Amino acid sequence: MFPTRTLFGQARLTLFTRVGCGLCDNAKKTVVQLNKRRPFEYIETYVDEPENKKWKDVYDFDVPVLHIQSVKEGLPMEATLSDARKLFHRMTEQEVEQLVDEAEK
């Protein structure tokens, strides 16, 4: 018997994005395609929304940004800067999957 990914942990992916951003649309497609093949929690955060001002202050000129975090008991539900692996601007499905693998170890 082999352990499943859920025994090791699962990844949470947070995409920081905005409306009308072509690179953001490409990043979304990449993440959605990967999510069809393997499970992970996926959240989109629109930096231009008032409740996301702290993320706009950080990523206003850098979107899309993808945070990949390990989901472990005791970690906050929201994205954080310090414990996330990050990809900026252009990303391939292979790059995202590699960081998901690392987060799930």
C-alpha positions, -999 to 999 in steps of 0.1 A, spaced: 0 0 0 13 34 -9 5 66 10 -17 91 -8 -10 128 -11 -36 136 15 -15 118 41 14 141 34 -7 173 32 -23 194 6 -14 226 -11 -33 259 -11 -28 281 -42 -37 317 -40 -36 337 -73 -34 375 -69 -50 389 -100 -71 417 -114 -97 422 -141 -84 430 -176 -50 414 -170 -40 391 -199 -11 375 -179 -36 369 -151 -60 351 -174 -31 329 -186 -21 321 -151 -57 312 -142 -59 288 -171 -26 272 -160 -38 266 -125 -72 254 -135 -56 229 -159 -34 215 -132 -63 214 -107 -81 191 -131 -53 165 -127 -46 168 -90 -65 182 -60 -55 214 -42 -73 243 -27 -75 273 -51 -84 309 -42 -84 339 -64 -77 373 -48 -85 404 -68 -60 431 -56 -82 460 -68 -111 451 -44 -111 473 -13 -109 444 12 -76 433 -5 -58 467 0 -29 450 18 -23 428 -12 -26 457 -36 1 475 -16 24 445 -21 15 432 -56 -1 462 -74 25 462 -103 34 425 -101 2 406 -108 -3 378 -115 14 363 -84 8 328 -73 13 318 -37 17 280 -30 15 271 6 13 238 25 -20 233 43 -12 221 77 -31 222 109 -26 255 127 -17 276 96 -40 305 89 -65 302 61 -54 334 44 -23 338 23 9 351 40 41 365 25 66 346 46 56 309 43 45 308 6 64 297 -24 58 323 -52 56 325 -89 53 358 -107 39 369 -141 44 340 -165 42 304 -152 40 270 -168 20 241 -155 52 222 -148 66 251 -127 34 252 -106 33 215 -102 69 214 -90 61 239 -63 29 221 -53 50 189 -49 74 207 -26 45 222 -6 29 188 -1 60 171 12 
